[in-house]
Each structure stands twice: as C-alpha cells, then as structure tokens.
Amino acid sequence: MTPNDFFSALWDSYTQITPQAQRIQQLFESHGETVLNDHVAFRTFNNSPISLEKLEPQLEAIGYKAYGAFRFESKHLKARCYKHETDVNSPKVFLSELLVEELPESCQAIINQFIEQIPADAVQSPAIFWAGKLWKTPTEADYLALAEHSEYAAWLSTMGLQANHFTVSINHLKKYPTIEAVNQMLIDEGYALNEVGGLVKGTPQSFLEQSSTMADKVDYTFSDGSQKTIPSCFYEFARRHTMLDGTLFDSFIEGNADKIFDSTNTK
C-alpha cells in the first residue's frame, strides 16, 4: 500500500462521519485554494492488540518513522508522531494511546471488556487504521461513566480506530495565509470552533499555531437501545513557522495538542 492509497482510504472513511470536512475542503476550493493535509491523528488503548507499539510497524510499512514522543498527564495519554522517510510532502501522523491503568478501576473494567474482544491478530495491514470499533457497542451507562473521567475513552468506545481528524495546511493556502483569516472565514460560515485555551492554540514564537472545529455530531444507538447525539470527528487547521535555523517546524507541541483533544468533548 502506498501512502497515497492509505490517506485516500482514510479520507473516505473519515468524511462518512465528518461531513463538515468535505464541505470545508470544498469551501476552500471554491475560493481557488488547493488543500493539502498537514497531518492525521488516531486514538487507541495501550496494553491491547491495537496498542501504539502494535500499530507502529504498519506505519513503518508505508515508509514512516517515529521522530517525537509526548506525554499528556491530565488526560492519561502518551503519543508519538511520525513522518515519511523520503516524501516531505506526505502528511505527518500523530498516534496517541490511553494509559488505561491510570483511570479509576470502574473505567478500567469497562475498557478491559472492550480490549478482550479485540482479536489478538487484529493488526495485519495498514487498513487497521480505518477498522473502526473492534468490540461490541457499549451501553449508554458505560459511555457516560467513561466520559466522566476521560472524554478520550468515551469517544474511543463509540468510534474505535479511525482518523479522528485531518488537518488543513495553512502554509499552502494563498488567500487565507493566516490562522486568524481561516478562523474568521469558518465562523462567518457558521462553523463552531474549539475555544479551549482560545481559538488559536500556540503562537508564531512557538513555531506552530493550530485551531479546529468542534466535532461533527452523529445519532448513536447504544447496545441497550438508548439513543444519544454524540461527537464523531473534527477538522483541524495548522500554520507552521520557520525556526531560528531557517527550517520549518515539523513537530507538535504538547500544550497545543492537549487542547485540540477537547474538540471531541461532549460538554
């Protein structure tokens, strides 16, 4: 599988439950812009058949290598980022996993029920990254119990393994060269943006500015038959700045990413 095939399949899966992304991309294109993807991000459970260490070889199989590690104490997460070894224009990948053992025992019990249902050999090819939910649909009570302690866990219980966001590279836009211009256009078009920590996460001085929509919503039927409107996925926007050595910043910033995670919050 080539990176182009990988990201094309991901986009098809992602836009099925994130129709705003397709509309926003078309909005940019209607203004004469060419939209390039800066990065995609995934969520998973640690100590499971789909843990970060089990998934990483599939990224390596399509030419990616890890180049950064991160820790999010308050959200009980760790993450790694990846870039293609030879194609600098290929999107970066941000892969995070929930440190299940850091949650209350009641949450651990719920999540372990999901993990026990995942086949031991679930990871066979890069297609695992759009496999979705590899366990039975949770009850609404379990979903709400997880959401109380980890919005990340609640989201993962219903959405499974798939791209939770794609990211527009503002560096490649011409009519909207700043993150403020992008945000204003989206607000004018009626899109709700993530305001946690401000509309813009990061500064030119930190070499990375990011913003995002709030996640699309889907009507979800839980295993007990109850229905609820819950978050699916969102669309991000990133502006990278040139560092003092003259190169473009190509990594991620924990403080920014911590707030971007909140784009799928239920509250």
Buried (B, 14 or more C-beta within 10 A) or exposed (E): EEBEEBBEBBBEBBBBBBEBBBEBBEBBEEEEBEBBBBBBBBBBBBBBBBBBEBBBEBBEEBBBEBEBEBEBEEBBBBBBBBBBEEEEEBBBBBBBBBBBEBBEEEBBEBBBBBBEEBEEEBBEEBBBBBBEBBBEBBBBEBBBBBBEBBBBBBBBBBBBBBBBBBBBBBEBBEEBEBBBEBBEBBEEEEBEBBEBBEBBBBEEEEBBBBBBBBBBBBEBEBEEEEEBEBBBBBBBBBBBBEEEEEEEBBBBBEBBBBBBBBBBBBE
